């Protein structure tokens, strides 16, 4: 017995399948489809590459076109299983609902429908046992791949078709619920991007607009510099750090590209260098590519009124009654504003930074303090909706992985589930 087959047997023996399930190898229920074609460049075939497959998902959500590719590709048909053999730990596999062509780094499986349902097969290749097995069969360091000759040796047990049908019904309900949450997140982010342009241009009061060097803005708004409206935080004189056994510290890796509030920090007894930051400050990454990627956030949840952060940030705070820090946070998230500042970075390639004077001199349209807060609150509410939906999506994903393991191994039988009580 070769090592791969032995490994498959070892994984198989770790699972106690129901006695009425049929033991099998994947090669007994899957067949590798070997049809290929060379795209003409003018056809209308749908193309799927690994970049079109989301990890852990079982349905195709996006495609490419035949015109995008030139070399020979694999053909697939409805009910085929498309499995990414490159870096299989990414768990990229989907069930085809159309015909088309795909990357040669995607294996195309045709299932024996007399023994296994296509949707059941799609679930099978996402199980932890299968994932563990295929990862052990990869060859290559920089581009690890598995192969059909290895995958075909995977051992499992499968129920009768009737039970398979009920199992995949439950699992695909969860997959559909996850997809719905993703759609909500996508639509909310699109709305936020649209409002970014509208609110920073037209405001909330329906005022007449005036032209400025950065474009239109409401008549009552003031065009100013960030450094004139906000203050750069500096370490106060006379602060005695020796009385603190340890201090909160925020390294660059704990500064998010997406989160408004920075909740995470490290407690350090000592550090060779750092930037003084007060609670409530907005810290903005100044080094490439962190600045371009949007690494910034408002410091909260620290145990003291101040902390230290990486030297690669600029800390700023608002002026009471004049400038709201949340407003600045969202303004700096506008892609055109960030690109304008990034174009003035200085330093050698790969180590460029935003100089203090560039951020200081950057223009910002400033409404009344009250309107700043109102605009910020709109974006905060959208971010809270995105965060809540992301949390629900994660819970559904965790539930799916748990149910996938329990149902596909028979640890929980579908006869024991009341589907009327499933609420996703």
VOGU-3710 file (C-alpha; in Angstrom, 3 decimals, decimal comma):
1> xxxxxxxxxx> 0,000/0,000/0,000  1,518/3,358/-1,035  1,799/6,283/1,397  -1,093/8,260/-0,082  -3,503/5,341/0,052  -2,304/4,532/3,569  -2,895/8,138/4,628  -6,405/8,023/3,181  -7,118/4,815/5,067  -5,810/6,365/8,296
11> xxxxxxxxxx> -8,139/9,365/7,935  -11,026/7,060/7,009  -10,441/4,898/10,073  -10,615/7,930/12,357  -14,289/8,403/11,416  -17,063/6,075/12,515  -19,565/6,104/9,661  -23,065/4,605/9,999  -23,119/0,903/9,153  -25,798/1,376/6,497
21> xxxxxxxxxx> -23,577/3,766/4,512  -21,541/2,409/1,594  -17,713/2,495/1,842  -16,115/3,799/-1,341  -13,162/5,531/-2,911  -13,680/8,834/-4,661  -12,568/7,308/-7,968  -15,565/4,948/-7,732  -18,083/7,812/-7,736  -16,139/10,601/-9,478
31> xxxxxxxxxx> -14,657/10,539/-12,963  -12,140/13,072/-14,226  -13,468/14,930/-17,262  -10,614/15,360/-19,720  -12,196/17,522/-22,424  -10,234/20,620/-23,379  -10,535/23,417/-25,914  -8,454/26,312/-27,157  -10,467/29,578/-26,918  -10,869/31,507/-30,155
41> xxxxxxxxxx> -10,904/34,897/-28,445  -14,204/35,775/-30,089  -16,447/33,180/-28,445  -18,906/33,730/-25,621  -17,986/30,839/-23,351  -18,044/31,538/-19,622  -14,577/31,178/-18,093  -13,789/30,271/-14,487  -10,365/30,704/-12,949  -9,354/30,156/-9,341
51> xxxxxxxxxx> -9,860/33,894/-8,802  -13,581/33,422/-9,483  -14,042/30,791/-6,760  -14,516/31,857/-3,143  -13,007/29,675/-0,420  -15,540/27,416/1,248  -18,374/28,274/-1,144  -20,197/25,738/-3,318  -21,794/27,984/-5,938  -20,227/30,085/-8,682
61> xxxxxxxxxx> -20,854/33,780/-8,090  -18,846/35,388/-10,896  -17,212/34,543/-14,196  -14,696/35,705/-16,728  -15,056/35,705/-20,491  -13,486/33,611/-23,230  -11,929/36,738/-24,707  -9,721/37,107/-21,594  -7,730/33,917/-22,266  -5,693/32,273/-24,997
71> xxxxxxxxxx> -4,266/28,872/-23,944  -6,079/25,523/-23,781  -8,632/25,179/-20,977  -10,742/22,413/-19,448  -14,390/22,121/-20,440  -17,149/21,626/-17,885  -20,897/21,078/-17,900  -23,819/21,567/-15,505  -23,567/19,337/-12,395  -19,798/18,956/-12,773
81> xxxxxxxxxx> -17,658/19,671/-9,723  -14,825/22,148/-10,280  -11,961/21,551/-7,855  -8,934/23,842/-7,449  -5,865/21,632/-7,321  -3,446/24,534/-6,719  -3,041/25,301/-3,018  -5,918/23,003/-1,989  -5,777/24,388/1,555  -7,701/27,363/0,121
91> xxxxxxxxxx> -10,733/25,043/-0,137  -11,841/26,234/-3,576  -14,477/24,021/-5,165  -17,884/24,723/-6,702  -20,759/22,917/-8,383  -21,266/24,083/-11,972  -24,760/25,190/-12,999  -23,730/26,152/-16,549  -21,337/24,877/-19,173  -18,084/26,654/-19,858
101> xxxxxxxxxx> -14,309/26,449/-19,671  -11,966/26,701/-16,714  -8,326/26,992/-15,757  -6,174/23,890/-16,036  -5,464/24,377/-12,320  -9,081/23,312/-11,824  -9,953/19,620/-12,037  -13,381/18,838/-13,502  -15,234/15,920/-11,910  -18,268/14,180/-13,386
111> xxxxxxxxxx> -20,194/12,236/-10,751  -21,860/8,841/-11,017  -25,439/9,980/-10,448  -26,595/6,430/-9,732  -24,494/6,496/-6,547  -23,944/10,126/-5,579  -25,815/13,376/-6,117  -23,781/16,220/-7,652  -24,624/18,495/-4,713  -23,559/15,785/-2,256
121> xxxxxxxxxx> -20,263/15,406/-4,102  -19,777/19,180/-3,916  -20,258/19,012/-0,143  -17,948/16,020/0,189  -14,907/17,848/-1,191  -15,367/20,603/1,412  -15,259/18,265/4,429  -12,379/18,563/6,882  -11,368/14,932/6,267  -11,057/15,491/2,515
131> xxxxxxxxxx> -9,221/18,780/3,045  -6,804/17,132/5,467  -6,157/14,355/2,981  -5,562/16,448/-0,160  -3,216/18,804/1,683  -1,098/15,775/2,591  -0,861/14,806/-1,106  0,477/18,086/-2,485  3,829/18,394/-4,224  5,784/21,581/-4,876
141> xxxxxxxxxx> 6,933/24,259/-2,443  5,993/27,586/-4,013  2,966/26,261/-5,917  1,730/23,151/-4,067  -0,696/21,068/-6,123  -2,628/17,876/-5,650  -3,637/15,524/-8,477  -6,490/13,303/-9,622  -4,352/10,218/-9,053  -4,112/11,208/-5,377
151> xxxxxxxxxx> -7,648/12,549/-4,965  -9,172/9,393/-6,428  -7,732/7,335/-3,569  -9,662/9,265/-0,909  -11,798/6,879/1,170  -15,227/7,708/2,571  -18,696/6,273/3,129  -21,840/7,634/1,520  -25,542/7,207/2,356  -28,325/6,225/-0,024
161> xxxxxxxxxx> -29,490/8,858/-2,504  -32,607/9,703/-0,476  -30,565/10,597/2,603  -28,014/12,466/0,485  -30,857/14,617/-0,847  -31,962/15,679/2,626  -28,386/16,332/3,780  -27,571/18,628/0,867  -30,905/20,410/1,279  -29,909/21,445/4,808
171> xxxxxxxxxx> -26,368/22,416/3,831  -27,388/24,422/0,775  -29,952/26,332/2,860  -27,034/27,514/4,993  -24,929/28,335/1,927  -27,806/30,376/0,526  -28,143/32,248/3,815  -24,416/33,066/3,747  -24,760/34,342/0,169  -27,658/36,575/1,233
181> xxxxxxxxxx> -25,521/38,162/3,950  -22,747/38,745/1,409  -25,211/40,499/-0,886  -26,318/42,775/1,968  -22,679/43,621/2,738  -21,924/44,346/-0,927  -24,986/46,575/-1,358  -24,274/48,463/1,881  -20,670/49,096/0,845  -21,860/50,345/-2,548
191> xxxxxxxxxx> -24,279/52,716/-0,808  -21,507/53,950/1,460  -19,208/54,675/-1,508  -22,003/56,581/-3,237  -22,743/58,627/-0,119  -19,038/59,374/0,325  -19,162/61,427/-2,849  -22,595/62,940/-2,329  -22,373/64,017/1,316  -18,884/65,523/1,038
201> xxxxxxxxxx> -20,053/67,453/-2,033  -23,669/68,435/-1,332  -23,972/68,149/2,469  -27,299/67,590/4,221  -28,969/71,021/4,110  -29,825/71,378/0,418  -27,735/74,545/0,128  -26,598/76,327/-3,006  -23,157/75,124/-4,105  -19,985/77,124/-4,682
211> xxxxxxxxxx> -16,919/76,257/-6,693  -13,563/75,765/-4,962  -10,123/74,495/-5,887  -11,168/70,970/-4,857  -14,612/71,105/-6,478  -18,154/72,000/-5,454  -19,285/72,348/-1,845  -22,234/73,945/-0,001  -22,172/77,736/0,280  -21,840/77,762/4,094
221> xxxxxxxxxx> -18,949/75,288/4,204  -15,358/76,442/4,661  -12,425/75,149/2,660  -9,474/74,743/4,987  -6,382/72,632/5,627  -6,481/69,508/7,771  -3,710/71,000/9,928  -5,727/74,156/10,569  -8,948/72,348/11,467  -7,351/69,498/13,456
231> xxxxxxxxxx> -4,346/69,213/15,744  -1,435/66,798/15,494  -0,950/65,123/18,869  2,415/65,570/20,552  3,806/64,191/23,779  3,129/66,648/26,646  6,030/68,056/28,578  6,803/66,630/31,980  5,030/63,265/31,565  6,728/60,683/33,804
241> xxxxxxxxxx> 6,719/57,279/32,109  8,866/55,660/34,807  5,837/55,181/37,067  4,246/52,792/34,560  5,391/49,158/34,650  3,964/48,651/31,168  2,160/50,709/28,553  -0,377/49,941/25,825  1,249/49,850/22,386  -0,365/49,671/18,933
251> xxxxxxxxxx> 1,828/48,112/16,217  0,953/48,535/12,546  -0,474/45,012/12,285  -3,221/45,923/14,775  -4,353/48,922/12,718  -7,230/47,844/10,498  -7,926/48,837/6,906  -11,667/48,526/7,481  -12,537/49,194/11,128  -13,259/52,726/12,350
261> xxxxxxxxxx> -12,358/52,011/15,981  -9,090/50,464/17,100  -9,866/48,129/19,982  -6,686/46,061/20,036  -3,332/46,833/21,597  -0,388/45,126/23,272  0,917/45,750/26,769  4,665/46,297/26,579  7,142/46,791/29,403  9,545/48,569/27,098
271> xxxxxxxxxx> 9,962/49,652/23,487  12,799/51,396/21,713  10,631/53,907/19,881  7,024/54,923/19,472  4,514/57,680/18,726  2,609/59,236/21,612  -1,161/58,871/21,103  -4,059/60,064/23,224  -7,310/58,169/23,691  -9,719/59,350/20,992
281> xxxxxxxxxx> -6,998/60,210/18,489  -7,226/59,203/14,857  -3,990/57,452/13,893  -3,227/57,508/10,165  -0,559/55,254/8,675  2,056/57,291/6,846  4,188/54,596/5,177  3,487/52,833/1,886  1,502/50,656/1,263  -0,290/50,993/4,607
291> xxxxxxxxxx> -1,472/54,526/3,831  -2,758/53,628/0,365  -4,532/50,574/1,832  -6,439/52,761/4,288  -4,821/51,723/7,557  -6,177/54,160/10,123  -8,558/54,207/13,067  -9,692/55,986/16,201  -7,996/54,757/19,380  -10,442/53,459/21,991
301> xxxxxxxxxx> -10,554/50,876/24,745  -7,064/51,524/26,099  -6,579/51,291/29,887  -4,909/54,717/30,147  -5,653/58,148/28,663  -2,725/57,654/26,316  -0,699/54,937/24,649  2,136/54,539/22,172  1,944/53,358/18,581  4,315/52,536/15,763
311> xxxxxxxxxx> 6,371/55,476/14,563  4,792/54,976/11,126  1,575/56,842/12,016  0,400/60,430/12,393  -1,949/60,966/15,378  -4,559/63,732/15,139  -7,453/64,951/17,260  -10,345/67,321/16,740  -10,953/70,723/18,274  -14,070/70,930/20,461
321> xxxxxxxxxx> -16,903/72,677/18,694  -14,883/73,070/15,502  -13,736/69,735/14,062  -15,063/66,217/14,606  -12,518/63,379/14,414  -15,057/60,924/12,962  -15,639/63,356/10,093  -11,903/63,437/9,316  -11,736/59,636/9,470  -14,387/59,248/6,783
331> xxxxxxxxxx> -13,058/62,082/4,642  -9,631/60,417/4,525  -11,340/57,192/3,417  -12,366/58,820/0,126  -10,252/57,238/-2,599  -9,646/60,512/-4,449  -8,458/62,241/-1,263  -6,149/59,361/-0,375  -4,757/59,183/-3,917  -4,061/62,916/-3,904
341> xxxxxxxxxx> -2,074/62,653/-0,667  -0,324/59,440/-1,744  0,908/61,230/-4,871  2,953/63,538/-2,625  4,716/60,839/-0,600  8,475/61,137/-0,235  11,327/58,666/0,159  12,877/55,749/-1,669  10,765/53,194/-3,511  9,072/50,803/-1,101
351> xxxxxxxxxx> 9,748/53,062/1,896  7,834/56,179/0,915  5,984/58,121/3,583  3,424/60,906/3,853  5,310/63,920/5,273  3,639/65,811/8,097  3,386/68,987/6,007  1,578/67,115/3,200  -1,114/65,846/5,559  -1,208/69,255/7,294
361> xxxxxxxxxx> -1,739/71,114/4,021  -4,283/68,680/2,542  -7,559/70,490/1,834  -10,799/69,502/3,578  -14,341/70,884/3,112  -15,601/71,747/6,588  -19,293/72,227/7,434  -20,590/73,326/10,807  -19,633/71,119/13,738  -23,222/69,866/13,999
371> xxxxxxxxxx> -23,359/68,877/10,329  -19,986/67,134/10,621  -21,475/64,957/13,363  -24,637/64,285/11,355  -22,622/63,205/8,299  -20,357/61,032/10,435  -23,360/59,390/12,107  -24,699/58,298/8,704  -21,439/56,536/7,890  -21,199/55,075/11,395
381> xxxxxxxxxx> -24,675/53,561/11,030  -23,682/52,013/7,688  -20,473/50,611/9,207  -22,469/49,156/12,105  -24,803/47,463/9,627  -21,828/46,020/7,753  -20,238/44,799/11,005  -23,502/43,213/12,207  -23,992/41,477/8,870  -20,370/40,290/8,838
391> xxxxxxxxxx> -20,932/38,844/12,322  -24,085/37,035/11,197  -22,279/35,733/8,128  -19,466/34,359/10,318  -21,991/32,658/12,619  -23,693/31,061/9,628  -20,337/29,971/8,218  -19,370/28,391/11,543  -22,742/26,641/11,684  -22,270/25,390/8,124
401> xxxxxxxxxx> -18,821/23,931/8,903  -20,204/22,206/12,004  -23,232/20,795/10,180  -21,052/19,754/7,236  -18,872/17,681/9,548  -21,782/16,145/11,475  -24,055/15,361/8,523  -21,385/14,159/6,080  -20,021/11,680/8,621  -23,401/10,531/9,947
411> xxxxxxxxxx> -22,672/11,738/13,481  -26,030/13,473/13,169  -28,629/11,727/11,009  -31,119/13,809/9,066  -33,990/11,902/10,640  -32,968/13,533/13,940  -33,317/17,080/12,559  -36,521/19,103/12,610  -36,043/21,263/9,510  -39,062/23,325/10,469
421> xxxx> -37,023/24,761/13,327  -34,090/25,856/11,161  -34,093/29,639/11,009  -31,249/31,276/9,126
//
